[in-house]
Amino acid sequence: MNEVNEEVLSEVNEEVLSEVIEEMLSEVIEEVLSEVNEEVLSKITEIIKKRHFLSACNDEKLEYKMARRN
C-alpha cells in the first residue's frame, strides 16, 4: 500500500510540477514579448519621426529652389 501511495504522489507531483513550469514559461514568454513589442514600437516611432523630419527638410529645400527660380 505504501508503494502505491508513493507512486500516486510521484505522479501527482510530476503533474503539478509540469503545470507550474508551463505557467512560469507562459509568464516569461509574455514578459519577453512585451519587452520586444515595446522595443519594436520604439524603433518604428523613431523611424517615423526621422521620415517626417527628412520630409520636412525636403519640403523646405523644394520651397527654397522654387523661390530662387522665381
C-alpha positions in Angstrom: 0.0 0.0 0.0 2.8 2.3 0.8 4.4 1.8 -2.6 1.1 2.7 -4.3 0.8 5.9 -2.3 4.4 6.8 -3.2 3.7 6.1 -6.9 0.5 8.2 -6.9 2.2 11.0 -5.1 5.1 10.9 -7.5 2.7 11.1 -10.5 0.7 13.9 -8.8 4.0 15.8 -8.1 5.1 15.4 -11.7 1.8 16.7 -13.0 1.8 19.7 -10.6 5.4 20.4 -11.4 4.6 20.3 -15.1 1.7 22.7 -14.7 3.9 25.1 -12.6 6.6 25.0 -15.2 4.1 25.6 -18.0 2.7 28.6 -16.1 6.1 30.1 -15.4 7.2 29.7 -19.0 4.0 31.3 -20.2 4.6 34.3 -17.9 8.2 34.6 -19.1 7.2 34.4 -22.7 4.6 37.1 -22.2 7.1 39.4 -20.4 9.7 38.9 -23.2 7.2 39.5 -25.9 6.0 42.7 -24.1 9.6 44.0 -23.9 10.2 43.1 -27.6 7.0 44.8 -28.6 7.9 47.9 -26.7 11.4 48.0 -28.4 9.9 47.4 -31.8 7.3 50.1 -31.3 10.1 52.5 -30.1 12.1 51.8 -33.3 9.1 52.2 -35.5 8.3 55.6 -33.8 11.9 56.6 -34.2 11.9 55.8 -37.9 8.6 57.7 -38.4 10.0 60.8 -36.7 13.1 60.6 -38.9 11.0 60.3 -42.0 8.8 63.3 -41.0 12.0 65.3 -40.4 13.5 64.3 -43.7 10.2 65.0 -45.5 10.1 68.5 -43.9 13.7 69.2 -44.9 12.9 68.1 -48.5 9.8 70.4 -48.5 12.0 73.3 -47.3 14.6 72.6 -50.0 11.9 72.4 -52.7 10.4 75.7 -51.5 13.8 77.3 -51.5 14.6 76.1 -55.0 11.2 77.3 -56.3 11.7 80.7 -54.6 15.1 81.0 -56.3 13.7 80.2 -59.7 11.0 82.9 -59.4 
